[in-house]
Amino acid sequence: ISLALSESQYHGVLRMSNYFASFSKGIQYHKYRPPRSIKPASDTKIWWRFAVLSVMDDVKHKNRQWAWSEIKKRKNQKQTYMRLWRKKLIMSKFPDDLQAAIDQLEVKLDYDTIVYYRQLAEAWVTYDKAQASSNKSGKRGWFGWFGSGEQPPAEEEELTVEIWSEIMAIIMKDAESEKSVDEATPRQYVKTKVNLQLEQGSFQLVDPALLPTIHKHDNFTAILFAAFNNLNLHLDQRSNSASLNCTIHSIDIEDHHTLHSSGQVLKIVKPVHKKQEIEFFSFSFDHNPIDKPPNEDGTEDDDKTTADTKIRLYGKQPLNIRIGRPILDRLGAFFKDTSG
């Protein structure tokens, strides 16, 4: 794999990222923004109005969240969605008008809220199953009516405090069950393993202004050129931890800028001795590492960890580094943010 990046491409990526960041931040205020044909210097009053309305929009939104009318609205939305989703779970054929009502509600709700409301509805269905099977109170829920072949009652079942308590107890029980499963899984068990091996690769910073002279020398348009051999990446994902290991067999970094006029290349970074059997560099990152310090009796304690995060950098071969001011100045100009 060979990658090249020019100065204009780098600044283009920066401008694009800044544009998307600015757009996502200001999209909610676009309804107040004056037309592009009106510049701030030509009509300052309308632009000040845009600024004031944008700030007031934030203030009103925060105040509206804590208004009793808004709290009641969210409560009604939650109960309505729960009842609709509960019916969808227990009915063999869901009517189109009810599906349309769900779609209309989901337009107004965010993703996390929808997931939470569905969890509540699923817990409600679990409660109905328990009530229908035990028949403790003599009342039959939706599953009792559905299983008997009779029509379900026309009125909506009241969400009483008792039902809410049972629903929340079911959700807490499910969460504890998932936690107990994770705790029962050995810490060393690997759920996902990813291995990546790249025999050769290179990366260069290029200057398109030097393209007319490309026929004179290979990589003559490059400012900086880096090549590596035998890159190995190993990722292990466990239940509560992850580890990443990276090794590079050899690496060379060349300076094509300092002696560009004479067509010579300076070796900035290179191993002193290239030993084929030894990796040049290794890197490891562990989140919640699984290795444990031994106890006084020599045994290992599964509840004892060394650290939350462990990082190790290890150079296995001596390295020769030579770098001058011209290439540093050129790299500074290359990566300078000129977007303002």
N, C-alpha and C positions, 0 to 999 in steps of 0.2 A: 504494500500500500504506500502510495506517495501522495502527500498533501502539500499544497502551496497556498500561500496567503499573501495578497498584495496590500499595500497601504490603503488604497481606495476601498478594497473589499472590507478590511477591518473597520474603517470608519463608517462604511455603509451598514455593517452589522450593528455598530454602536447607535447610529441614527435610527435604525429600525427598532431596536430595543427601547430607545428613549421615546420613540413615537408611540409604540404600543403601551408603554407604561403611562405616558401622558394621556393617551386616549382612554384607557381603562379607568383612569382616575377621574377624568372630566366628562365621561359620557353621560352621567346623570344630570349634568348642568347644560347640555347642548340645547335643551329646549329654551333656555334663557339667552343663549349666545346670539349676538347681533350677526347679520349677514357678513360674509367675508368682504363684500364690497365696501363696508363701512370700517374705516381704520380708526384706531384710538385717537390719533391726532386730529382727525376731522370732526369727530363727535364724541367728546369725552363723557358727556352726560349719559348716553345710552350704554357705554361700557361700564361706568360706575353703577348703573342700574343692574347690569349683568352680575357684577361682583356682589352687590348687596343681596340680590335675589338668590344667588348661589349659597351664600352664607346662611340666609334665612331658611333655605330649604333644608339644610342640615339641622338647624335648631328645631324646626317644626317636626322633622322626622323623629328626632330624639324625644321630644315632648309627647308626640302622638303615640309612641310605643308604650308610655306609662299612663295614658288616658284610660278611664274605665270603659269607655265605649270600645277602644281598641282591644282591651283585655277580653271583653265580652265577645267581640268578633272572633278573636283567635280561639276562644273556648268553643264557640259554635262551630267553627271550621274543623276543629279537632274532633268533636263528637260526630259531626256529619260525615267526615271522612272515615272515621272508625266504623260507623254503622254501614256505610256503603262497602267498604273493603271486607267487612265481616260477612255481608251478604254474598259478595263475590266468591269468598272462600268456601261457602257452604252450599251455594246454589249450582246445580248442574248446568243450567242455561241462564246466563246473566243478561238481563234486558239491555237493549241499546240505550234507552234513556238514562238508566243508572250509570252505564259506562260513560256517557256524555257528561253526567254530573261529576264523576270522578275526574275526567279530563279537565273540566273547567276549574275544579279545585286545585289540581296539580299545576295549572298555569300560575296560580297565585302563590303557591308554596315553594320553598326551596327544597333542594334534594335531601338534606339532612332531616328536615321536618317531615317530609314524606316517608322516609325510612322509619322514623320514630313512630309516626301514626300507624304505619303498617305493623310494626312490632306490637303496639298496643292492641290492634285488632286481632292479630294472631293469638295473643294471650287471652283475649276475650273468647275466641273460639275454643281454646283449650279449656277455659273455665266452663263453657257451655257443655263440652264433652264430659267433663267431670260431673256436672250437675245432672246430665241426662243419664249417665251410667249409675250414679249413686242414688239419684232420685230422693235426696234427703228432704228437700223442702216441699215436694209435691208439685212444684212448678216445672214445666217442661220448657227448655230453651229452644232455640232454633233447631238443634240437632234432634230433639225429641219429636218435634213436629215433622221434620224432614224424613226421619226414619220411619214414622208411622204411616206415611203416605197421605197425611192430611195436609190441608193448606196452613201455612204459618199464620200467626195472628196478624191482623192488619195494623195494630198499633205498635209503635216502637217501644222496646223494652227500656225502662228507666235505668240510667247509669247511676245507681245508688252508691253510697259510700262503701257498702259491703262489697259490691262488685268491683269498685275501683281498688279496694284493698287487695282483693283476690288477684286482680290483673297485675298489680305491681309486685305482689308476692311471686307470681309465676315468672315475671321478667327477671326478678332478682335470683330466683332459683335457677333459671336458664344460664344467667351470667356466672353463678357459682359453679354450675356443672361444666361450663366451658373452661373456667379457671382450674377446676380440679383435673380435667383432662390434660391441660397444659402442664400442671404440676406433676402429674403421673408420668409424663413423657420424659425419658432420660435427657439430661442436659446435652449429652454428646450426640443425640439423634439429629441427623441432618435432613431437613425437609426439602431443601432445594440446593442443587449443586450446579455451578456454571464454570466451565473451563474454556479459556480462550488462548490460542497459541498463534503467534504471528512470527514467521521466520525472518522476514525482513520488512523494514518500514523506513520512511524518511519524511521529513517535514522541512519546508524552507519558507523564509520570508523573501519575497521577490519585489523588484522595482521595475514596473513595466516600461519606464523611461529608457532602460538599457536593452530593450528588445532588438533594436537594429544591429547590435553587436553580438547577438546570440550565436551566430555562425562561427565566431572566433574561438569560443571556449565553452565547454559543457557547464551548465549551471551558471553561465556568466550573468544572468539576470538576477541571481540570488544575492541577498544581503547576508543572510545567515542560513546555513544548511546543516541539518542534523540527521544522522542515520543510525539505526540501531538494528541489532540482530537478536533473534530468539527472545521475543517478548512472551512471557507466560503470565496469565491472570487466572487465579482460582478464587471463586466466591462460594462460601458455604453459608446457607441461611438455616438457622435453627429456630426453635420455638421462641426463645427470648434473647437470642444473640446472633451475631453475624461476624464473619471474618473474611478479610480480603488479603490475598497474598500476591505479590507481583515480583517477578525476577526479570532482569535484562542481562543477556550474555555479554554484549559489548555495545559501546556507543561512541560516536565521533561527532564533534561539532566543529564546523569550519566557518571561518570569517572570510567572506568574499568581498567585503566592503573596503577594508583598510588599504589593501594593495590592489585595488580594482584597476587602476590605470596600467599597471604592469602585467595584469592577468594572473597574478599569483594568489595563492590561497594560504591562509594561516590556520593552523590547527589550534582551536581554542581549548577543546576538551578532548582528551584521548587517554586510554589506559597506558601506563608505562610498559607493562608486559601483558600481551594478550594470550592468556592461557585458555585453551579450548575447553579444558575440563572444569573450569571454575567460572561461576557467574560473576559478572562485573558488579551488579548492584541488586539488592533485594529490599522490598518494602512490605510491611505487614500492618494491617489495621484491624483491631478487634473491638467490637462493641459488646459489652458485657462478656468478657472473656471467660472461657470455661475452665482454664487451668487454675488450680487451687494451691495455696501454700500448704505444706504438710503440717499436721499437728505435732505436738511434742512427742507423741508415741509413734510417729511415722505414718499414721493413717491420714486419709483425706476427708475433709468435711464438705459435703455437697452444698451447704448453705454459706460457705465462706468464699468470697471472691477477692481478687487482688485489686481490681479497679473497675470503674465504669467503662473506661476507654483505654486501650493500650495501642501505642504506635511505635513501630521499630523501623529504623533506617540502618541498613548495614551494607557497607562497601567492602567487597571481598578482594578487590585488586587496587593497587596504588593508582592514583589518578594524577595526570599532568594537566594543569590549567594555566593558560596564557591568554590574557585579555587586555586590550588597550583602550585608550580613551575614544578613538574615532568610532569604533563599533558600538561603544556604550552611548555616545551622543546620537548615533544613527538610530539605535533601538529606542532611545528616549523620544526622538522625533517621530518614529514609526507609531509608537503606542500612545502618543499624546492625544488627549481628547480635545478635538477642536469644535465640538458641537455647540459649545457655549452653555 
